[in-house]
Amino acid sequence: MKRIVLLCGCLLVWGSAGAQLMLDSCRLLARNHYPEIRRYDLVRQTEEYTLSNARREWLSQLSLSAQATWQTAVPAFPDALTGMLTQYGVGMPGMNKDQYKVQLEVTQTIWDGGKSAADKRIAEAEAAEQRQATDVDLYALEGRVDDLYFGILLLDERVAQTKLTLGLLRSNLDKVRSLQRNGAAMQSDADAVEAELLTVEQQLAQVEASRESYRRMLELFIGEELAGRALVRPDVAEPASFEAARPELALFDAQAEKLAAQRRLVKSATRPRFGLFAQGYYGYPGMDYFESMMANDWSWNALVGFRMSWNFGAFYTKKNSLGKLRTAQRQLDVQRDVFLFNTRLQTVEESGDIARLRRALADDDRIVQLRRAVREAAESKLRNGVIDTNDLLRKITEEATAATARSAREIELVKTIYELKHTINR
């Protein structure tokens, strides 16, 4: 069922995005493609088998047994009575010491002390625990997908900014060569600009190679080729609530439910069991010992009854068993508290980073404007023949650095917001 939901989600997102790919669709594709997704079906099958076995404990139990024995002594008539009967011609051979029996027994449990109900609760709790553990692993997978996704977005911005810088350098190189032809610039001026152009082209090739590597890794996670599709930058809306709703908390709840079921099982072991039974056997001797003493023939025999059993040995270990479970519950509570503490700590840290990045972005816009104005002023000097190539190159580099820093900070802000959302699962 989960796989169907995931596939439907992917189709809906793809249908709306067209040639673009969104973060949510990457997450869904990664979850569906990850091998661990198959654990859901395996856990479900295991749960069904275990519950089926628990329900069958209430079915009538049929057993077949056979035995052959030899005894040193068997029931016998007193010698005086045997002698008296012999005088009247009545033979009393007595019971044989070798005895045989083939027995069929049917038992029906009336009440098992709550054992089967406890077994059922344990099976359900274990299945829930395994499902939640799978949810935790797949949730961690989303974080890895997010890192790759935002890494590609950051590299996209670097590629775009580097191409803008190349455009400025090519434009100014043409201007310097024009000035050189008119005698207003030297060959070294054109060489300096061209050298910087080649350096930036090398940087572009390296950034594009890194981006391609990141895209290939993302393709492995989602199980699909990106095929030139652009990644959409997510929105920057912060979560309305900072209360954690992580799958780890559901896992703690499932583990606590499992411990509660185990306590019920321990208590059920100290209760009596009630049931009905019926036995039938063919053999020698029969239930009528007098007849078996008179003749050695095999016979059919049967009995029915009510049975109660009570194992007092369970009381010896009940206290320690419950103590171990209480200790396990306290350990689980400590784990939950540690997780919530670390989550709150991480939430505070990420909220602070978001506020810092927003303030820095406001300054970045002004810095880029000023660096652009300074670069345009240097280009104006170049057009007027007042040339300082090194100064122009420095101004272009400073503007490119400022613009790249602003783009990177903007991507970092979006990434930090989604890290906060991932921390609290909102």
C-alpha positions as CSV (number, residue, x, y, z in Angstrom):
1,M,0.0,0.0,0.0
2,K,2.8,2.4,0.9
3,R,4.5,1.8,-2.5
4,I,1.2,2.6,-4.3
5,V,0.9,5.9,-2.4
6,L,4.5,6.7,-3.2
7,L,4.1,6.0,-6.9
8,C,0.9,8.1,-7.0
9,G,2.7,11.0,-5.3
10,C,5.6,10.8,-7.8
11,L,3.2,10.9,-10.8
12,L,1.3,13.9,-9.4
13,V,4.5,15.8,-8.8
14,W,5.9,14.9,-12.2
15,G,2.8,15.8,-14.0
16,S,2.8,19.3,-12.6
17,A,6.5,20.0,-12.9
18,G,7.0,19.0,-16.6
19,A,10.6,19.1,-17.5
20,Q,11.5,20.3,-14.0
21,L,12.2,18.2,-10.9
22,M,11.1,19.2,-7.4
23,L,12.6,18.2,-4.1
24,D,9.4,16.4,-2.9
25,S,9.4,14.2,-6.0
26,C,13.1,13.3,-5.5
27,R,12.3,12.3,-1.9
28,L,9.4,10.1,-3.1
29,L,11.4,8.5,-5.8
30,A,14.3,7.8,-3.5
31,R,12.1,6.2,-0.9
32,N,10.4,4.0,-3.5
33,H,13.8,3.1,-5.1
34,Y,15.7,2.4,-1.9
35,P,16.0,-1.4,-1.3
36,E,14.8,-1.1,2.3
37,I,11.3,-0.2,1.1
38,R,10.7,-3.9,0.6
39,R,10.9,-4.4,4.4
40,Y,7.3,-3.2,4.7
41,D,6.0,-6.2,2.8
42,L,8.3,-8.6,4.7
43,V,7.2,-7.2,8.1
44,R,3.5,-7.4,7.1
45,Q,3.9,-11.1,6.0
46,T,5.8,-12.0,9.2
47,E,3.0,-10.3,11.3
48,E,0.3,-12.3,9.4
49,Y,2.1,-15.6,10.0
50,T,2.7,-14.9,13.7
51,L,-0.9,-13.8,14.3
52,S,-2.2,-16.8,12.4
53,N,-0.2,-19.1,14.7
54,A,-1.5,-17.2,17.8
55,R,-5.1,-17.7,16.7
56,R,-4.6,-21.4,16.0
57,E,-3.6,-22.0,19.6
58,W,-7.4,-22.0,20.3
59,L,-8.0,-24.8,17.9
60,S,-8.5,-28.3,19.2
61,Q,-5.2,-30.2,19.6
62,L,-5.0,-33.7,18.3
63,S,-2.2,-36.1,19.4
64,L,-1.4,-39.7,18.6
65,S,0.9,-41.8,20.8
66,A,1.9,-45.5,21.1
67,Q,3.8,-47.3,23.8
68,A,5.0,-50.8,24.8
69,T,6.1,-51.5,28.3
70,W,7.2,-54.3,30.6
71,Q,6.6,-54.0,34.3
72,T,8.2,-55.9,37.2
73,A,4.8,-56.1,39.0
74,V,1.2,-55.9,37.9
75,P,-2.1,-55.9,39.8
76,A,-3.0,-59.4,40.9
77,F,-5.6,-61.3,43.0
78,P,-4.7,-62.6,46.4
79,D,-3.3,-66.1,46.4
80,A,-6.1,-67.3,48.7
81,L,-8.8,-66.1,46.2
82,T,-6.9,-67.6,43.3
83,G,-6.7,-71.0,45.0
84,M,-10.3,-70.9,45.8
85,L,-11.4,-70.1,42.3
86,T,-9.1,-72.8,40.9
87,Q,-10.9,-75.4,43.1
88,Y,-14.1,-74.5,41.3
89,G,-12.4,-74.8,37.9
90,V,-12.1,-71.1,37.2
91,G,-8.7,-70.1,35.8
92,M,-7.2,-66.7,36.7
93,P,-4.1,-66.2,34.6
94,G,-3.7,-62.7,35.9
95,M,-2.4,-59.6,34.1
96,N,0.6,-59.8,31.8
97,K,3.7,-57.8,32.6
98,D,4.1,-56.7,29.0
99,Q,1.5,-54.0,28.1
100,Y,0.7,-52.1,24.8
101,K,-1.3,-49.0,24.0
102,V,-2.1,-46.9,20.9
103,Q,-3.8,-43.7,22.1
104,L,-5.5,-40.7,20.4
105,E,-6.1,-37.6,22.5
106,V,-8.1,-34.4,21.8
107,T,-7.6,-31.3,23.9
108,Q,-9.5,-28.0,23.8
109,T,-8.3,-24.9,25.7
110,I,-11.0,-23.0,27.6
111,W,-8.7,-20.3,29.1
112,D,-4.9,-20.1,28.8
113,G,-4.4,-17.3,31.4
114,G,-4.2,-14.6,28.7
115,K,-1.1,-16.1,27.0
116,S,-2.4,-16.2,23.5
117,A,-3.7,-12.6,23.8
118,A,-0.3,-11.5,25.1
119,D,1.4,-13.3,22.2
120,K,-0.9,-11.5,19.7
121,R,-0.1,-8.1,21.3
122,I,3.6,-8.9,21.1
123,A,3.4,-9.9,17.5
124,E,1.6,-6.7,16.6
125,A,4.0,-4.6,18.7
126,E,7.0,-6.1,17.1
127,A,5.6,-5.5,13.6
128,A,4.9,-1.9,14.5
129,E,8.4,-1.5,15.8
130,Q,9.9,-2.9,12.6
131,R,7.7,-0.6,10.5
132,Q,8.7,2.4,12.5
133,A,12.4,1.5,12.3
134,T,12.0,1.3,8.5
135,D,10.4,4.8,8.6
136,V,13.4,6.1,10.6
137,D,15.8,4.7,8.0
138,L,13.9,6.1,5.1
139,Y,13.5,9.5,6.8
140,A,17.3,9.6,7.1
141,L,17.5,8.8,3.4
142,E,15.5,12.0,2.7
143,G,18.3,14.0,4.4
144,R,20.9,12.5,2.1
145,V,18.7,13.4,-0.9
146,D,18.3,16.9,0.4
147,D,22.1,17.4,0.6
148,L,22.6,16.3,-3.0
149,Y,19.6,18.4,-4.2
150,F,20.8,21.6,-2.6
151,G,24.4,20.8,-3.6
152,I,23.3,20.7,-7.3
153,L,21.4,24.0,-6.8
154,L,24.4,25.6,-5.4
155,L,26.6,24.4,-8.2
156,D,24.0,25.6,-10.7
157,E,24.3,29.1,-9.2
158,R,28.1,28.9,-9.4
159,V,27.9,27.9,-13.1
160,A,25.5,30.7,-13.9
161,Q,27.6,33.3,-12.1
162,T,30.8,32.0,-13.7
163,K,29.2,32.3,-17.1
164,L,28.3,35.9,-16.4
165,T,31.9,36.6,-15.4
166,L,33.1,35.0,-18.6
167,G,30.7,37.3,-20.5
168,L,32.2,40.3,-18.9
169,L,35.7,39.2,-19.5
170,R,35.0,38.5,-23.2
171,S,33.4,41.8,-23.6
172,N,36.3,43.7,-22.0
173,L,38.8,41.6,-23.9
174,D,37.2,42.8,-27.2
175,K,37.4,46.4,-25.9
176,V,41.1,46.1,-24.9
177,R,42.0,44.6,-28.3
178,S,40.2,47.5,-30.0
179,L,42.2,49.9,-27.9
180,Q,45.3,48.0,-28.8
181,R,44.6,48.3,-32.5
182,N,44.2,52.1,-32.0
183,G,47.5,52.3,-30.0
184,A,45.7,53.1,-26.7
185,A,46.6,49.8,-25.0
186,M,49.5,47.4,-24.9
187,Q,49.7,43.7,-25.8
188,S,50.3,42.9,-22.1
189,D,46.9,44.5,-21.2
190,A,45.1,42.1,-23.7
191,D,47.2,39.2,-22.4
192,A,46.3,39.9,-18.8
193,V,42.6,39.9,-19.6
194,E,42.9,36.8,-21.8
195,A,44.8,34.9,-19.1
196,E,42.0,35.7,-16.6
197,L,39.5,34.6,-19.1
198,L,41.2,31.2,-19.5
199,T,41.5,30.8,-15.7
200,V,37.7,31.4,-15.3
201,E,37.0,28.9,-18.1
202,Q,39.0,26.3,-16.2
203,Q,37.0,27.1,-13.0
204,L,33.8,26.7,-15.0
205,A,34.9,23.3,-16.3
206,Q,35.7,22.1,-12.8
207,V,32.3,23.4,-11.4
208,E,30.4,21.7,-14.2
209,A,32.2,18.4,-13.6
210,S,31.3,18.6,-9.9
211,R,27.7,19.3,-10.8
212,E,27.6,16.4,-13.1
213,S,29.0,14.1,-10.4
214,Y,26.3,15.3,-8.0
215,R,23.6,14.7,-10.6
216,R,24.8,11.2,-11.2
217,M,24.7,10.5,-7.5
218,L,21.2,11.8,-7.3
219,E,20.2,9.6,-10.2
220,L,21.4,6.6,-8.3
221,F,19.2,7.5,-5.3
222,I,16.0,8.2,-7.3
223,G,16.6,5.4,-9.8
224,E,15.8,7.7,-12.7
225,E,17.9,9.7,-15.2
226,L,17.7,13.5,-14.8
227,A,18.1,13.9,-18.6
228,G,18.8,17.6,-18.4
229,R,15.8,18.4,-16.2
230,A,16.3,21.5,-14.1
231,L,15.9,21.3,-10.3
232,V,13.4,23.7,-8.9
233,R,14.4,25.8,-5.9
234,P,12.0,25.2,-3.0
235,D,10.2,28.0,-1.2
236,V,11.7,29.6,1.8
237,A,8.7,29.5,4.1
238,E,9.6,28.5,7.7
239,P,7.5,25.9,9.6
240,A,4.6,27.3,11.6
241,S,5.4,25.0,14.6
242,F,8.7,23.9,16.0
243,E,7.2,20.9,17.8
244,A,9.0,17.7,16.7
245,A,7.0,15.0,14.9
246,R,9.9,12.8,14.0
247,P,9.4,9.1,13.2
248,E,11.8,8.3,16.0
249,L,9.1,9.3,18.5
250,A,6.7,6.8,16.9
251,L,9.5,4.2,17.2
252,F,9.8,4.9,20.9
253,D,6.0,4.5,21.3
254,A,6.1,1.2,19.5
255,Q,9.0,-0.1,21.7
256,A,7.0,1.0,24.8
257,E,4.0,-0.9,23.5
258,K,6.1,-4.0,23.0
259,L,7.4,-3.8,26.6
260,A,3.8,-3.5,27.8
261,A,2.8,-6.6,25.8
262,Q,5.8,-8.5,27.3
263,R,4.6,-7.6,30.8
264,R,1.2,-9.1,30.0
265,L,3.0,-12.3,28.9
266,V,5.0,-12.5,32.1
267,K,1.8,-12.1,34.2
268,S,-0.1,-14.7,32.1
269,A,2.5,-17.3,32.9
270,T,1.4,-17.2,36.6
271,R,-2.2,-17.9,35.9
272,P,-3.9,-21.4,35.7
273,R,-4.9,-23.0,32.5
274,F,-8.3,-24.7,31.9
275,G,-9.3,-27.1,29.2
276,L,-11.3,-30.1,28.1
277,F,-9.9,-33.4,26.9
278,A,-10.9,-36.7,25.4
279,Q,-8.8,-39.9,25.2
280,G,-9.3,-43.1,23.4
281,Y,-6.9,-46.0,23.1
282,Y,-6.7,-49.5,21.9
283,G,-4.5,-51.9,23.8
284,Y,-3.8,-54.1,26.7
285,P,-4.7,-53.8,29.6
286,G,-8.0,-52.0,29.3
287,M,-9.6,-49.8,31.9
288,D,-11.4,-52.8,33.3
289,Y,-8.5,-54.5,35.1
290,F,-10.6,-57.4,36.2
291,E,-11.4,-58.3,32.6
292,S,-7.7,-57.9,31.6
293,M,-6.8,-60.4,34.4
294,M,-9.3,-62.9,33.0
295,A,-8.2,-62.6,29.4
296,N,-5.2,-61.1,27.5
297,D,-7.3,-59.6,24.7
298,W,-6.8,-56.0,23.5
299,S,-9.8,-53.7,23.9
300,W,-11.1,-50.2,23.1
301,N,-11.1,-47.7,25.9
302,A,-12.1,-44.0,26.2
303,L,-12.5,-41.2,28.8
304,V,-13.4,-37.5,28.8
305,G,-12.8,-34.8,31.4
306,F,-11.9,-31.3,32.5
307,R,-8.3,-30.4,33.2
308,M,-6.7,-27.6,35.2
309,S,-2.9,-26.9,35.2
310,W,-1.0,-24.3,37.2
311,N,2.7,-23.9,37.0
312,F,3.9,-22.3,40.2
313,G,7.4,-22.1,38.9
314,A,6.5,-18.9,37.0
315,F,6.2,-17.2,40.3
316,Y,9.9,-17.7,41.1
317,T,11.0,-15.5,38.1
318,K,8.0,-13.1,37.9
319,K,9.5,-10.4,40.0
320,N,12.8,-10.4,38.2
321,S,11.2,-10.5,34.8
322,L,9.0,-7.5,35.6
323,G,12.0,-5.7,37.0
324,K,14.0,-6.2,33.8
325,L,11.1,-4.8,31.8
326,R,10.7,-1.8,34.1
327,T,14.4,-1.1,33.7
328,A,14.1,-1.4,29.9
329,Q,11.2,1.1,30.0
330,R,13.3,3.6,32.0
331,Q,16.1,3.2,29.5
332,L,13.6,3.8,26.7
333,D,12.4,7.0,28.5
334,V,16.0,8.2,28.8
335,Q,16.6,7.6,25.1
336,R,13.4,9.6,24.3
337,D,14.5,12.5,26.5
338,V,18.0,12.6,25.0
339,F,16.5,12.6,21.5
340,L,14.1,15.4,22.3
341,F,16.9,17.4,24.0
342,N,19.2,17.0,21.0
343,T,16.3,17.9,18.6
344,R,15.5,21.0,20.5
345,L,19.2,22.0,20.6
346,Q,19.5,21.5,16.8
347,T,16.3,23.4,16.2
348,V,17.6,26.4,18.2
349,E,20.9,26.3,16.3
350,E,19.2,26.1,12.9
351,S,16.7,28.9,13.8
352,G,19.7,31.1,14.7
353,D,21.4,30.2,11.4
354,I,18.3,31.2,9.5
355,A,18.1,34.6,11.2
356,R,21.8,35.2,10.6
357,L,21.5,34.3,6.9
358,R,18.5,36.6,6.4
359,R,20.5,39.5,7.8
360,A,23.5,38.7,5.7
361,L,21.4,38.5,2.6
362,A,20.1,42.0,3.1
363,D,23.7,43.3,3.2
364,D,24.7,41.1,0.2
365,D,22.2,42.9,-2.1
366,R,23.8,46.2,-1.3
367,I,27.4,44.8,-1.6
368,V,26.6,43.4,-5.1
369,Q,25.1,46.7,-6.2
370,L,28.2,48.6,-5.0
371,R,30.6,46.1,-6.6
372,R,28.7,46.3,-9.9
373,A,28.9,50.2,-9.8
374,V,32.7,50.1,-9.2
375,R,33.2,47.6,-12.0
376,E,31.1,49.7,-14.4
377,A,33.2,52.8,-13.4
378,A,36.4,50.8,-14.3
379,E,34.9,49.9,-17.6
380,S,34.1,53.5,-18.3
381,K,37.7,54.4,-17.7
382,L,38.6,51.7,-20.2
383,R,36.2,53.1,-22.8
384,N,37.8,56.6,-22.3
385,G,41.3,55.2,-22.8
386,V,42.3,55.6,-19.2
387,I,43.2,52.0,-18.8
388,D,44.4,50.0,-15.8
389,T,43.9,46.4,-16.7
390,N,44.8,44.9,-13.4
391,D,42.4,47.3,-11.6
392,L,39.6,46.3,-14.0
393,L,40.3,42.6,-13.5
394,R,40.3,43.0,-9.8
395,K,36.9,44.9,-9.9
396,I,35.4,42.1,-12.1
397,T,36.7,39.4,-9.7
398,E,35.4,41.3,-6.7
399,E,31.9,41.7,-8.2
400,A,31.9,38.0,-9.2
401,T,32.9,37.0,-5.7
402,A,30.2,39.2,-4.2
403,A,27.5,37.8,-6.5
404,T,28.6,34.2,-6.0
405,A,28.6,34.7,-2.2
406,R,25.1,36.1,-2.4
407,S,23.8,33.2,-4.5
408,A,25.5,30.7,-2.2
409,R,24.0,32.3,0.9
410,E,20.5,32.3,-0.7
411,I,20.8,28.6,-1.4
412,E,22.2,28.0,2.1
413,L,19.2,29.8,3.6
414,V,16.8,27.6,1.7
415,K,18.8,24.5,2.7
416,T,18.9,25.5,6.3
417,I,15.1,26.1,6.4
418,Y,14.7,22.6,5.0
419,E,17.2,21.2,7.5
420,L,15.0,22.7,10.2
421,K,11.9,21.2,8.6
422,H,13.7,17.8,8.5
423,T,14.8,18.2,12.1
424,I,11.2,18.6,13.3
425,N,9.5,16.8,10.4
426,R,7.2,19.7,9.6
